């Protein structure tokens, strides 16, 4: 069962409260969407199982977050590497 407002989390009906159901709906919507492949840059990356992502175009498999291909820790790591490279160049 689903509704327009809550989408896939409509299966919970009245259980768990409206705020939790809205958060679940938002997470599931973003999780099931297609994402950009880090290898070929096409919008064909899909989640195959928890933490595993596969590109339909280039058939490469990646590990990532359970719900999203890239985690917050990865973004932080890339940012710190970029800033350290800039500091090494004297920028």
HTML snippet that shows the backbone in 3Dmol.js (N, CA, C, O; Angstrom):
<script src="https://3Dmol.org/build/3Dmol-min.js"></script>
<div id="view" style="width:600px;height:400px;position:relative"></div>
<script>
const pdb = `
ATOM      1  N   UNK A   1       0.841  -1.181   0.000  1.00  0.00           N
ATOM      2  CA  UNK A   1       0.000   0.000   0.000  1.00  0.00           C
ATOM      3  C   UNK A   1       0.881   1.237   0.000  1.00  0.00           C
ATOM      4  O   UNK A   1       1.870   1.293   0.731  1.00  0.00           O
ATOM      5  N   UNK A   2       0.538   2.220  -0.804  1.00  0.00           N
ATOM      6  CA  UNK A   2       1.290   3.460  -0.843  1.00  0.00           C
ATOM      7  C   UNK A   2       0.343   4.629  -1.038  1.00  0.00           C
ATOM      8  O   UNK A   2      -0.798   4.462  -1.466  1.00  0.00           O
ATOM      9  N   UNK A   3       0.830   5.798  -0.720  1.00  0.00           N
ATOM     10  CA  UNK A   3       0.031   7.000  -0.897  1.00  0.00           C
ATOM     11  C   UNK A   3       0.876   8.052  -1.586  1.00  0.00           C
ATOM     12  O   UNK A   3       2.089   7.889  -1.720  1.00  0.00           O
ATOM     13  N   UNK A   4       0.248   9.126  -2.021  1.00  0.00           N
ATOM     14  CA  UNK A   4       0.996  10.185  -2.699  1.00  0.00           C
ATOM     15  C   UNK A   4       1.985  10.862  -1.766  1.00  0.00           C
ATOM     16  O   UNK A   4       3.121  11.137  -2.153  1.00  0.00           O
ATOM     17  N   UNK A   5       1.560  11.132  -0.539  1.00  0.00           N
ATOM     18  CA  UNK A   5       2.397  11.900   0.379  1.00  0.00           C
ATOM     19  C   UNK A   5       3.632  11.134   0.850  1.00  0.00           C
ATOM     20  O   UNK A   5       4.745  11.659   0.818  1.00  0.00           O
ATOM     21  N   UNK A   6       3.431   9.896   1.284  1.00  0.00           N
ATOM     22  CA  UNK A   6       4.542   9.168   1.911  1.00  0.00           C
ATOM     23  C   UNK A   6       5.165   8.112   1.020  1.00  0.00           C
ATOM     24  O   UNK A   6       6.194   7.545   1.384  1.00  0.00           O
ATOM     25  N   UNK A   7       4.583   7.828  -0.132  1.00  0.00           N
ATOM     26  CA  UNK A   7       5.184   6.902  -1.080  1.00  0.00           C
ATOM     27  C   UNK A   7       5.314   5.494  -0.527  1.00  0.00           C
ATOM     28  O   UNK A   7       4.332   4.919  -0.057  1.00  0.00           O
ATOM     29  N   UNK A   8       6.513   4.934  -0.579  1.00  0.00           N
ATOM     30  CA  UNK A   8       6.729   3.548  -0.184  1.00  0.00           C
ATOM     31  C   UNK A   8       6.570   3.315   1.309  1.00  0.00           C
ATOM     32  O   UNK A   8       6.335   2.182   1.728  1.00  0.00           O
ATOM     33  N   UNK A   9       6.691   4.354   2.119  1.00  0.00           N
ATOM     34  CA  UNK A   9       6.540   4.143   3.561  1.00  0.00           C
ATOM     35  C   UNK A   9       5.074   4.095   3.969  1.00  0.00           C
ATOM     36  O   UNK A   9       4.779   4.007   5.160  1.00  0.00           O
ATOM     37  N   UNK A  10       4.159   4.149   3.027  1.00  0.00           N
ATOM     38  CA  UNK A  10       2.751   3.981   3.309  1.00  0.00           C
ATOM     39  C   UNK A  10       2.440   2.584   3.810  1.00  0.00           C
ATOM     40  O   UNK A  10       1.374   2.353   4.379  1.00  0.00           O
ATOM     41  N   UNK A  11       3.356   1.650   3.605  1.00  0.00           N
ATOM     42  CA  UNK A  11       3.152   0.280   4.079  1.00  0.00           C
ATOM     43  C   UNK A  11       3.134   0.201   5.603  1.00  0.00           C
ATOM     44  O   UNK A  11       2.661  -0.789   6.162  1.00  0.00           O
ATOM     45  N   UNK A  12       3.641   1.225   6.282  1.00  0.00           N
ATOM     46  CA  UNK A  12       3.653   1.233   7.738  1.00  0.00           C
ATOM     47  C   UNK A  12       2.340   1.736   8.327  1.00  0.00           C
ATOM     48  O   UNK A  12       2.120   1.617   9.533  1.00  0.00           O
ATOM     49  N   UNK A  13       1.472   2.291   7.500  1.00  0.00           N
ATOM     50  CA  UNK A  13       0.184   2.860   7.915  1.00  0.00           C
ATOM     51  C   UNK A  13       0.358   3.821   9.076  1.00  0.00           C
ATOM     52  O   UNK A  13       1.111   4.786   8.950  1.00  0.00           O
ATOM     53  N   UNK A  14      -0.326   3.593  10.230  1.00  0.00           N
ATOM     54  CA  UNK A  14      -0.251   4.550  11.335  1.00  0.00           C
ATOM     55  C   UNK A  14       0.918   4.283  12.277  1.00  0.00           C
ATOM     56  O   UNK A  14       1.165   5.072  13.189  1.00  0.00           O
ATOM     57  N   UNK A  15       1.626   3.204  12.075  1.00  0.00           N
ATOM     58  CA  UNK A  15       2.696   2.841  13.008  1.00  0.00           C
ATOM     59  C   UNK A  15       3.896   3.797  12.916  1.00  0.00           C
ATOM     60  O   UNK A  15       4.131   4.396  11.867  1.00  0.00           O
ATOM     61  N   UNK A  16       4.630   3.934  13.977  1.00  0.00           N
ATOM     62  CA  UNK A  16       5.920   4.616  14.091  1.00  0.00           C
ATOM     63  C   UNK A  16       5.869   6.140  14.056  1.00  0.00           C
ATOM     64  O   UNK A  16       6.897   6.767  14.313  1.00  0.00           O
ATOM     65  N   UNK A  17       4.761   6.760  13.760  1.00  0.00           N
ATOM     66  CA  UNK A  17       4.679   8.219  13.747  1.00  0.00           C
ATOM     67  C   UNK A  17       4.959   8.807  12.377  1.00  0.00           C
ATOM     68  O   UNK A  17       5.667   8.213  11.565  1.00  0.00           O
ATOM     69  N   UNK A  18       4.399   9.973  12.131  1.00  0.00           N
ATOM     70  CA  UNK A  18       4.488  10.576  10.804  1.00  0.00           C
ATOM     71  C   UNK A  18       5.904  11.031  10.451  1.00  0.00           C
ATOM     72  O   UNK A  18       6.321  10.905   9.300  1.00  0.00           O
ATOM     73  N   UNK A  19       6.641  11.554  11.422  1.00  0.00           N
ATOM     74  CA  UNK A  19       7.990  12.057  11.145  1.00  0.00           C
ATOM     75  C   UNK A  19       8.911  10.932  10.691  1.00  0.00           C
ATOM     76  O   UNK A  19       9.653  11.088   9.721  1.00  0.00           O
ATOM     77  N   UNK A  20       8.868   9.806  11.384  1.00  0.00           N
ATOM     78  CA  UNK A  20       9.711   8.660  11.022  1.00  0.00           C
ATOM     79  C   UNK A  20       9.345   8.150   9.635  1.00  0.00           C
ATOM     80  O   UNK A  20      10.226   7.843   8.832  1.00  0.00           O
ATOM     81  N   UNK A  21       8.031   8.057   9.350  1.00  0.00           N
ATOM     82  CA  UNK A  21       7.603   7.560   8.046  1.00  0.00           C
ATOM     83  C   UNK A  21       8.030   8.492   6.921  1.00  0.00           C
ATOM     84  O   UNK A  21       8.378   8.023   5.838  1.00  0.00           O
ATOM     85  N   UNK A  22       8.012   9.797   7.154  1.00  0.00           N
ATOM     86  CA  UNK A  22       8.452  10.757   6.135  1.00  0.00           C
ATOM     87  C   UNK A  22       9.951  10.637   5.890  1.00  0.00           C
ATOM     88  O   UNK A  22      10.404  10.726   4.749  1.00  0.00           O
ATOM     89  N   UNK A  23      10.728  10.434   6.966  1.00  0.00           N
ATOM     90  CA  UNK A  23      12.174  10.258   6.810  1.00  0.00           C
ATOM     91  C   UNK A  23      12.485   8.986   6.033  1.00  0.00           C
ATOM     92  O   UNK A  23      13.358   8.987   5.166  1.00  0.00           O
ATOM     93  N   UNK A  24      11.781   7.904   6.335  1.00  0.00           N
ATOM     94  CA  UNK A  24      11.975   6.643   5.620  1.00  0.00           C
ATOM     95  C   UNK A  24      11.642   6.811   4.148  1.00  0.00           C
ATOM     96  O   UNK A  24      12.363   6.307   3.287  1.00  0.00           O
ATOM     97  N   UNK A  25      10.558   7.515   3.850  1.00  0.00           N
ATOM     98  CA  UNK A  25      10.168   7.752   2.460  1.00  0.00           C
ATOM     99  C   UNK A  25      11.241   8.530   1.713  1.00  0.00           C
ATOM    100  O   UNK A  25      11.548   8.221   0.562  1.00  0.00           O
ATOM    101  N   UNK A  26      11.814   9.541   2.367  1.00  0.00           N
ATOM    102  CA  UNK A  26      12.855  10.353   1.740  1.00  0.00           C
ATOM    103  C   UNK A  26      14.116   9.523   1.486  1.00  0.00           C
ATOM    104  O   UNK A  26      14.718   9.629   0.418  1.00  0.00           O
ATOM    105  N   UNK A  27      14.517   8.706   2.450  1.00  0.00           N
ATOM    106  CA  UNK A  27      15.703   7.858   2.295  1.00  0.00           C
ATOM    107  C   UNK A  27      15.490   6.851   1.181  1.00  0.00           C
ATOM    108  O   UNK A  27      16.370   6.665   0.341  1.00  0.00           O
ATOM    109  N   UNK A  28      14.333   6.195   1.159  1.00  0.00           N
ATOM    110  CA  UNK A  28      14.072   5.179   0.136  1.00  0.00           C
ATOM    111  C   UNK A  28      13.985   5.778  -1.256  1.00  0.00           C
ATOM    112  O   UNK A  28      14.412   5.153  -2.227  1.00  0.00           O
ATOM    113  N   UNK A  29      13.444   6.967  -1.365  1.00  0.00           N
ATOM    114  CA  UNK A  29      13.358   7.625  -2.673  1.00  0.00           C
ATOM    115  C   UNK A  29      14.751   7.904  -3.218  1.00  0.00           C
ATOM    116  O   UNK A  29      15.020   7.670  -4.397  1.00  0.00           O
ATOM    117  N   UNK A  30      15.634   8.403  -2.364  1.00  0.00           N
ATOM    118  CA  UNK A  30      17.002   8.703  -2.801  1.00  0.00           C
ATOM    119  C   UNK A  30      17.802   7.424  -3.029  1.00  0.00           C
ATOM    120  O   UNK A  30      18.648   7.374  -3.922  1.00  0.00           O
ATOM    121  N   UNK A  31      17.544   6.395  -2.233  1.00  0.00           N
ATOM    122  CA  UNK A  31      18.261   5.130  -2.357  1.00  0.00           C
ATOM    123  C   UNK A  31      17.935   4.431  -3.669  1.00  0.00           C
ATOM    124  O   UNK A  31      18.829   3.887  -4.317  1.00  0.00           O
ATOM    125  N   UNK A  32      16.670   4.438  -4.067  1.00  0.00           N
ATOM    126  CA  UNK A  32      16.246   3.718  -5.259  1.00  0.00           C
ATOM    127  C   UNK A  32      16.487   4.495  -6.550  1.00  0.00           C
ATOM    128  O   UNK A  32      16.302   3.953  -7.639  1.00  0.00           O
ATOM    129  N   UNK A  33      16.892   5.739  -6.443  1.00  0.00           N
ATOM    130  CA  UNK A  33      17.177   6.555  -7.627  1.00  0.00           C
ATOM    131  C   UNK A  33      18.481   6.102  -8.277  1.00  0.00           C
ATOM    132  O   UNK A  33      19.288   5.411  -7.655  1.00  0.00           O
ATOM    133  N   UNK A  34      18.677   6.496  -9.523  1.00  0.00           N
ATOM    134  CA  UNK A  34      19.940   6.208 -10.202  1.00  0.00           C
ATOM    135  C   UNK A  34      20.941   7.303  -9.846  1.00  0.00           C
ATOM    136  O   UNK A  34      20.582   8.476  -9.739  1.00  0.00           O
ATOM    137  N   UNK A  35      22.191   6.909  -9.664  1.00  0.00           N
ATOM    138  CA  UNK A  35      23.244   7.830  -9.266  1.00  0.00           C
ATOM    139  C   UNK A  35      24.342   7.855 -10.317  1.00  0.00           C
ATOM    140  O   UNK A  35      24.391   6.984 -11.186  1.00  0.00           O
ATOM    141  N   UNK A  36      25.226   8.852 -10.242  1.00  0.00           N
ATOM    142  CA  UNK A  36      26.336   8.965 -11.183  1.00  0.00           C
ATOM    143  C   UNK A  36      27.423   7.949 -10.856  1.00  0.00           C
ATOM    144  O   UNK A  36      27.814   7.793  -9.699  1.00  0.00           O
ATOM    145  N   UNK A  37      27.903   7.262 -11.885  1.00  0.00           N
ATOM    146  CA  UNK A  37      28.978   6.287 -11.735  1.00  0.00           C
ATOM    147  C   UNK A  37      30.309   7.036 -11.603  1.00  0.00           C
ATOM    148  O   UNK A  37      30.588   7.915 -12.418  1.00  0.00           O
ATOM    149  N   UNK A  38      31.135   6.717 -10.605  1.00  0.00           N
ATOM    150  CA  UNK A  38      32.424   7.399 -10.475  1.00  0.00           C
ATOM    151  C   UNK A  38      33.413   7.021 -11.582  1.00  0.00           C
ATOM    152  O   UNK A  38      34.391   7.734 -11.809  1.00  0.00           O
ATOM    153  N   UNK A  39      33.163   5.919 -12.262  1.00  0.00           N
ATOM    154  CA  UNK A  39      34.072   5.460 -13.302  1.00  0.00           C
ATOM    155  C   UNK A  39      33.746   6.075 -14.667  1.00  0.00           C
ATOM    156  O   UNK A  39      34.609   6.692 -15.292  1.00  0.00           O
ATOM    157  N   UNK A  40      32.506   5.906 -15.128  1.00  0.00           N
ATOM    158  CA  UNK A  40      32.150   6.371 -16.472  1.00  0.00           C
ATOM    159  C   UNK A  40      31.338   7.668 -16.460  1.00  0.00           C
ATOM    160  O   UNK A  40      31.039   8.218 -17.520  1.00  0.00           O
ATOM    161  N   UNK A  41      30.980   8.156 -15.277  1.00  0.00           N
ATOM    162  CA  UNK A  41      30.257   9.425 -15.079  1.00  0.00           C
ATOM    163  C   UNK A  41      28.840   9.423 -15.651  1.00  0.00           C
ATOM    164  O   UNK A  41      28.250  10.491 -15.814  1.00  0.00           O
ATOM    165  N   UNK A  42      28.278   8.249 -15.961  1.00  0.00           N
ATOM    166  CA  UNK A  42      26.913   8.175 -16.458  1.00  0.00           C
ATOM    167  C   UNK A  42      25.953   7.982 -15.283  1.00  0.00           C
ATOM    168  O   UNK A  42      26.353   7.547 -14.203  1.00  0.00           O
ATOM    169  N   UNK A  43      24.711   8.307 -15.507  1.00  0.00           N
ATOM    170  CA  UNK A  43      23.686   8.241 -14.471  1.00  0.00           C
ATOM    171  C   UNK A  43      23.047   6.850 -14.442  1.00  0.00           C
ATOM    172  O   UNK A  43      21.832   6.721 -14.594  1.00  0.00           O
ATOM    173  N   UNK A  44      23.864   5.813 -14.248  1.00  0.00           N
ATOM    174  CA  UNK A  44      23.373   4.442 -14.337  1.00  0.00           C
ATOM    175  C   UNK A  44      23.756   3.583 -13.136  1.00  0.00           C
ATOM    176  O   UNK A  44      23.653   2.358 -13.213  1.00  0.00           O
ATOM    177  N   UNK A  45      24.185   4.169 -12.051  1.00  0.00           N
ATOM    178  CA  UNK A  45      24.596   3.415 -10.871  1.00  0.00           C
ATOM    179  C   UNK A  45      23.370   3.063 -10.041  1.00  0.00           C
ATOM    180  O   UNK A  45      22.583   3.941  -9.688  1.00  0.00           O
ATOM    181  N   UNK A  46      23.205   1.777  -9.728  1.00  0.00           N
ATOM    182  CA  UNK A  46      22.070   1.331  -8.932  1.00  0.00           C
ATOM    183  C   UNK A  46      22.564   0.451  -7.792  1.00  0.00           C
ATOM    184  O   UNK A  46      23.619  -0.178  -7.883  1.00  0.00           O
ATOM    185  N   UNK A  47      21.788   0.418  -6.728  1.00  0.00           N
ATOM    186  CA  UNK A  47      22.122  -0.380  -5.546  1.00  0.00           C
ATOM    187  C   UNK A  47      21.711  -1.826  -5.793  1.00  0.00           C
ATOM    188  O   UNK A  47      20.558  -2.094  -6.133  1.00  0.00           O
ATOM    189  N   UNK A  48      22.650  -2.765  -5.622  1.00  0.00           N
ATOM    190  CA  UNK A  48      22.325  -4.177  -5.786  1.00  0.00           C
ATOM    191  C   UNK A  48      22.027  -4.829  -4.443  1.00  0.00           C
ATOM    192  O   UNK A  48      21.141  -5.679  -4.353  1.00  0.00           O
ATOM    193  N   UNK A  49      22.745  -4.450  -3.412  1.00  0.00           N
ATOM    194  CA  UNK A  49      22.473  -4.902  -2.051  1.00  0.00           C
ATOM    195  C   UNK A  49      23.072  -3.875  -1.099  1.00  0.00           C
ATOM    196  O   UNK A  49      23.620  -2.864  -1.537  1.00  0.00           O
ATOM    197  N   UNK A  50      22.970  -4.128   0.176  1.00  0.00           N
ATOM    198  CA  UNK A  50      23.421  -3.156   1.169  1.00  0.00           C
ATOM    199  C   UNK A  50      24.910  -2.859   1.015  1.00  0.00           C
ATOM    200  O   UNK A  50      25.746  -3.731   1.253  1.00  0.00           O
ATOM    201  N   UNK A  51      25.241  -1.638   0.620  1.00  0.00           N
ATOM    202  CA  UNK A  51      26.636  -1.231   0.472  1.00  0.00           C
ATOM    203  C   UNK A  51      27.270  -1.580  -0.854  1.00  0.00           C
ATOM    204  O   UNK A  51      28.424  -1.218  -1.081  1.00  0.00           O
ATOM    205  N   UNK A  52      26.564  -2.272  -1.747  1.00  0.00           N
ATOM    206  CA  UNK A  52      27.114  -2.645  -3.053  1.00  0.00           C
ATOM    207  C   UNK A  52      26.343  -1.921  -4.153  1.00  0.00           C
ATOM    208  O   UNK A  52      25.113  -1.926  -4.179  1.00  0.00           O
ATOM    209  N   UNK A  53      27.091  -1.304  -5.052  1.00  0.00           N
ATOM    210  CA  UNK A  53      26.509  -0.518  -6.142  1.00  0.00           C
ATOM    211  C   UNK A  53      27.102  -0.999  -7.453  1.00  0.00           C
ATOM    212  O   UNK A  53      28.297  -1.287  -7.525  1.00  0.00           O
ATOM    213  N   UNK A  54      26.274  -1.089  -8.499  1.00  0.00           N
ATOM    214  CA  UNK A  54      26.731  -1.565  -9.803  1.00  0.00           C
ATOM    215  C   UNK A  54      26.272  -0.622 -10.895  1.00  0.00           C
ATOM    216  O   UNK A  54      25.131  -0.160 -10.905  1.00  0.00           O
ATOM    217  N   UNK A  55      27.190  -0.341 -11.822  1.00  0.00           N
ATOM    218  CA  UNK A  55      26.889   0.515 -12.958  1.00  0.00           C
ATOM    219  C   UNK A  55      26.318  -0.344 -14.088  1.00  0.00           C
ATOM    220  O   UNK A  55      26.911  -1.353 -14.470  1.00  0.00           O
ATOM    221  N   UNK A  56      25.170   0.061 -14.615  1.00  0.00           N
ATOM    222  CA  UNK A  56      24.543  -0.682 -15.707  1.00  0.00           C
ATOM    223  C   UNK A  56      25.278  -0.463 -17.022  1.00  0.00           C
ATOM    224  O   UNK A  56      25.182  -1.287 -17.932  1.00  0.00           O
ATOM    225  N   UNK A  57      26.005   0.634 -17.129  1.00  0.00           N
ATOM    226  CA  UNK A  57      26.684   0.971 -18.370  1.00  0.00           C
ATOM    227  C   UNK A  57      28.036   0.262 -18.503  1.00  0.00           C
ATOM    228  O   UNK A  57      28.285  -0.433 -19.488  1.00  0.00           O
ATOM    229  N   UNK A  58      28.905   0.444 -17.504  1.00  0.00           N
ATOM    230  CA  UNK A  58      30.256  -0.125 -17.596  1.00  0.00           C
ATOM    231  C   UNK A  58      30.416  -1.415 -16.787  1.00  0.00           C
ATOM    232  O   UNK A  58      31.497  -2.005 -16.784  1.00  0.00           O
ATOM    233  N   UNK A  59      29.361  -1.859 -16.105  1.00  0.00           N
ATOM    234  CA  UNK A  59      29.326  -3.104 -15.322  1.00  0.00           C
ATOM    235  C   UNK A  59      30.330  -3.160 -14.188  1.00  0.00           C
ATOM    236  O   UNK A  59      30.676  -4.249 -13.731  1.00  0.00           O
ATOM    237  N   UNK A  60      30.805  -2.019 -13.723  1.00  0.00           N
ATOM    238  CA  UNK A  60      31.723  -2.006 -12.583  1.00  0.00           C
ATOM    239  C   UNK A  60      30.920  -2.023 -11.304  1.00  0.00           C
ATOM    240  O   UNK A  60      29.831  -1.454 -11.230  1.00  0.00           O
ATOM    241  N   UNK A  61      31.473  -2.688 -10.287  1.00  0.00           N
ATOM    242  CA  UNK A  61      30.835  -2.754  -8.985  1.00  0.00           C
ATOM    243  C   UNK A  61      31.651  -1.934  -7.995  1.00  0.00           C
ATOM    244  O   UNK A  61      32.881  -1.936  -8.036  1.00  0.00           O
ATOM    245  N   UNK A  62      30.960  -1.240  -7.116  1.00  0.00           N
ATOM    246  CA  UNK A  62      31.600  -0.382  -6.131  1.00  0.00           C
ATOM    247  C   UNK A  62      31.024  -0.671  -4.763  1.00  0.00           C
ATOM    248  O   UNK A  62      29.908  -1.177  -4.639  1.00  0.00           O
ATOM    249  N   UNK A  63      31.786  -0.350  -3.745  1.00  0.00           N
ATOM    250  CA  UNK A  63      31.245  -0.371  -2.398  1.00  0.00           C
ATOM    251  C   UNK A  63      31.012   1.061  -1.970  1.00  0.00           C
ATOM    252  O   UNK A  63      31.734   1.971  -2.377  1.00  0.00           O
ATOM    253  N   UNK A  64      30.016   1.248  -1.161  1.00  0.00           N
ATOM    254  CA  UNK A  64      29.688   2.586  -0.695  1.00  0.00           C
ATOM    255  C   UNK A  64      28.848   2.485   0.551  1.00  0.00           C
ATOM    256  O   UNK A  64      28.942   1.515   1.303  1.00  0.00           O
ATOM    257  N   UNK A  65      28.036   3.478   0.764  1.00  0.00           N
ATOM    258  CA  UNK A  65      27.162   3.469   1.916  1.00  0.00           C
ATOM    259  C   UNK A  65      25.997   2.507   1.720  1.00  0.00           C
ATOM    260  O   UNK A  65      25.747   2.038   0.610  1.00  0.00           O
ATOM    261  N   UNK A  66      25.295   2.220   2.795  1.00  0.00           N
ATOM    262  CA  UNK A  66      24.171   1.299   2.726  1.00  0.00           C
ATOM    263  C   UNK A  66      23.033   1.876   1.896  1.00  0.00           C
ATOM    264  O   UNK A  66      22.352   1.134   1.187  1.00  0.00           O
ATOM    265  N   UNK A  67      22.813   3.192   1.971  1.00  0.00           N
ATOM    266  CA  UNK A  67      21.696   3.804   1.272  1.00  0.00           C
ATOM    267  C   UNK A  67      22.134   4.716   0.131  1.00  0.00           C
ATOM    268  O   UNK A  67      21.360   4.941  -0.800  1.00  0.00           O
ATOM    269  N   UNK A  68      23.349   5.244   0.179  1.00  0.00           N
ATOM    270  CA  UNK A  68      23.863   6.168  -0.836  1.00  0.00           C
ATOM    271  C   UNK A  68      25.236   5.689  -1.296  1.00  0.00           C
ATOM    272  O   UNK A  68      25.972   5.101  -0.504  1.00  0.00           O
ATOM    273  N   UNK A  69      25.599   5.926  -2.555  1.00  0.00           N
ATOM    274  CA  UNK A  69      26.891   5.441  -3.055  1.00  0.00           C
ATOM    275  C   UNK A  69      28.089   6.041  -2.327  1.00  0.00           C
ATOM    276  O   UNK A  69      29.090   5.355  -2.119  1.00  0.00           O
ATOM    277  N   UNK A  70      28.003   7.300  -1.941  1.00  0.00           N
ATOM    278  CA  UNK A  70      29.122   7.901  -1.228  1.00  0.00           C
ATOM    279  C   UNK A  70      28.679   8.283   0.175  1.00  0.00           C
ATOM    280  O   UNK A  70      27.564   8.763   0.378  1.00  0.00           O
ATOM    281  N   UNK A  71      29.554   8.068   1.129  1.00  0.00           N
ATOM    282  CA  UNK A  71      29.234   8.363   2.519  1.00  0.00           C
ATOM    283  C   UNK A  71      29.771   9.734   2.909  1.00  0.00           C
ATOM    284  O   UNK A  71      30.574  10.320   2.183  1.00  0.00           O
ATOM    285  N   UNK A  72      29.339  10.233   4.030  1.00  0.00           N
ATOM    286  CA  UNK A  72      29.817  11.513   4.532  1.00  0.00           C
ATOM    287  C   UNK A  72      31.300  11.465   4.852  1.00  0.00           C
ATOM    288  O   UNK A  72      32.012  12.454   4.676  1.00  0.00           O
ATOM    289  N   UNK A  73      31.771  10.305   5.325  1.00  0.00           N
ATOM    290  CA  UNK A  73      33.189  10.151   5.642  1.00  0.00           C
ATOM    291  C   UNK A  73      34.045  10.248   4.380  1.00  0.00           C
ATOM    292  O   UNK A  73      35.138  10.813   4.413  1.00  0.00           O
ATOM    293  N   UNK A  74      33.555   9.705   3.278  1.00  0.00           N
ATOM    294  CA  UNK A  74      34.288   9.776   2.012  1.00  0.00           C
ATOM    295  C   UNK A  74      34.390  11.212   1.520  1.00  0.00           C
ATOM    296  O   UNK A  74      35.444  11.640   1.050  1.00  0.00           O
ATOM    297  N   UNK A  75      33.291  11.955   1.630  1.00  0.00           N
ATOM    298  CA  UNK A  75      33.307  13.358   1.210  1.00  0.00           C
ATOM    299  C   UNK A  75      34.293  14.164   2.047  1.00  0.00           C
ATOM    300  O   UNK A  75      35.015  15.013   1.525  1.00  0.00           O
ATOM    301  N   UNK A  76      34.317  13.893   3.344  1.00  0.00           N
ATOM    302  CA  UNK A  76      35.244  14.582   4.241  1.00  0.00           C
ATOM    303  C   UNK A  76      36.691  14.235   3.901  1.00  0.00           C
ATOM    304  O   UNK A  76      37.562  15.104   3.920  1.00  0.00           O
ATOM    305  N   UNK A  77      36.947  12.963   3.588  1.00  0.00           N
ATOM    306  CA  UNK A  77      38.284  12.528   3.230  1.00  0.00           C
ATOM    307  C   UNK A  77      38.755  13.193   1.942  1.00  0.00           C
ATOM    308  O   UNK A  77      39.893  13.657   1.868  1.00  0.00           O
ATOM    309  N   UNK A  78      37.900  13.244   0.930  1.00  0.00           N
ATOM    310  CA  UNK A  78      38.259  13.888  -0.335  1.00  0.00           C
ATOM    311  C   UNK A  78      38.542  15.375  -0.140  1.00  0.00           C
ATOM    312  O   UNK A  78      39.454  15.929  -0.753  1.00  0.00           O
ATOM    313  N   UNK A  79      37.756  16.009   0.715  1.00  0.00           N
ATOM    314  CA  UNK A  79      37.943  17.433   0.988  1.00  0.00           C
ATOM    315  C   UNK A  79      39.275  17.689   1.682  1.00  0.00           C
ATOM    316  O   UNK A  79      39.972  18.650   1.354  1.00  0.00           O
ATOM    317  N   UNK A  80      39.633  16.831   2.643  1.00  0.00           N
ATOM    318  CA  UNK A  80      40.895  17.028   3.356  1.00  0.00           C
ATOM    319  C   UNK A  80      42.097  16.740   2.450  1.00  0.00           C
ATOM    320  O   UNK A  80      43.133  17.395   2.567  1.00  0.00           O
ATOM    321  N   UNK A  81      41.961  15.767   1.553  1.00  0.00           N
ATOM    322  CA  UNK A  81      43.044  15.474   0.604  1.00  0.00           C
ATOM    323  C   UNK A  81      43.238  16.647  -0.346  1.00  0.00           C
ATOM    324  O   UNK A  81      44.368  17.035  -0.642  1.00  0.00           O
ATOM    325  N   UNK A  82      42.126  17.211  -0.826  1.00  0.00           N
ATOM    326  CA  UNK A  82      42.221  18.354  -1.731  1.00  0.00           C
ATOM    327  C   UNK A  82      42.856  19.555  -1.054  1.00  0.00           C
ATOM    328  O   UNK A  82      43.651  20.266  -1.668  1.00  0.00           O
ATOM    329  N   UNK A  83      42.511  19.789   0.213  1.00  0.00           N
ATOM    330  CA  UNK A  83      43.088  20.933   0.916  1.00  0.00           C
ATOM    331  C   UNK A  83      44.569  20.706   1.216  1.00  0.00           C
ATOM    332  O   UNK A  83      45.352  21.655   1.193  1.00  0.00           O
ATOM    333  N   UNK A  84      44.962  19.461   1.496  1.00  0.00           N
ATOM    334  CA  UNK A  84      46.384  19.197   1.747  1.00  0.00           C
ATOM    335  C   UNK A  84      47.215  19.305   0.476  1.00  0.00           C
ATOM    336  O   UNK A  84      48.380  19.701   0.527  1.00  0.00           O
ATOM    337  N   UNK A  85      46.626  18.954  -0.666  1.00  0.00           N
ATOM    338  CA  UNK A  85      47.334  19.137  -1.938  1.00  0.00           C
ATOM    339  C   UNK A  85      47.512  20.605  -2.239  1.00  0.00           C
ATOM    340  O   UNK A  85      48.559  21.015  -2.741  1.00  0.00           O
ATOM    341  N   UNK A  86      46.500  21.405  -1.936  1.00  0.00           N
ATOM    342  CA  UNK A  86      46.598  22.854  -2.137  1.00  0.00           C
ATOM    343  C   UNK A  86      47.631  23.470  -1.225  1.00  0.00           C
ATOM    344  O   UNK A  86      48.332  24.394  -1.639  1.00  0.00           O
ATOM    345  N   UNK A  87      47.754  22.992   0.005  1.00  0.00           N
ATOM    346  CA  UNK A  87      48.739  23.505   0.949  1.00  0.00           C
ATOM    347  C   UNK A  87      50.153  23.112   0.528  1.00  0.00           C
ATOM    348  O   UNK A  87      51.100  23.871   0.732  1.00  0.00           O
ATOM    349  N   UNK A  88      50.291  21.922  -0.062  1.00  0.00           N
ATOM    350  CA  UNK A  88      51.605  21.461  -0.512  1.00  0.00           C
ATOM    351  C   UNK A  88      52.100  22.286  -1.696  1.00  0.00           C
ATOM    352  O   UNK A  88      53.305  22.479  -1.859  1.00  0.00           O
ATOM    353  N   UNK A  89      51.181  22.770  -2.519  1.00  0.00           N
ATOM    354  CA  UNK A  89      51.566  23.581  -3.679  1.00  0.00           C
ATOM    355  C   UNK A  89      51.854  25.012  -3.276  1.00  0.00           C
ATOM    356  O   UNK A  89      52.455  25.760  -4.048  1.00  0.00           O
ATOM    357  N   UNK A  90      51.442  25.404  -2.094  1.00  0.00           N
ATOM    358  CA  UNK A  90      51.666  26.767  -1.651  1.00  0.00           C
ATOM    359  C   UNK A  90      50.534  27.683  -2.035  1.00  0.00           C
ATOM    360  O   UNK A  90      50.722  28.897  -2.112  1.00  0.00           O
ATOM    361  N   UNK A  91      49.377  27.137  -2.275  1.00  0.00           N
ATOM    362  CA  UNK A  91      48.213  27.934  -2.670  1.00  0.00           C
ATOM    363  C   UNK A  91      47.549  28.521  -1.459  1.00  0.00           C
ATOM    364  O   UNK A  91      46.548  29.226  -1.584  1.00  0.00           O
TER     365      UNK A  91
END
`;
const viewer = $3Dmol.createViewer("view");
viewer.addModel(pdb, "pdb");
viewer.setStyle({}, {cartoon: {color: "spectrum"}});
viewer.zoomTo();
viewer.render();
</script>
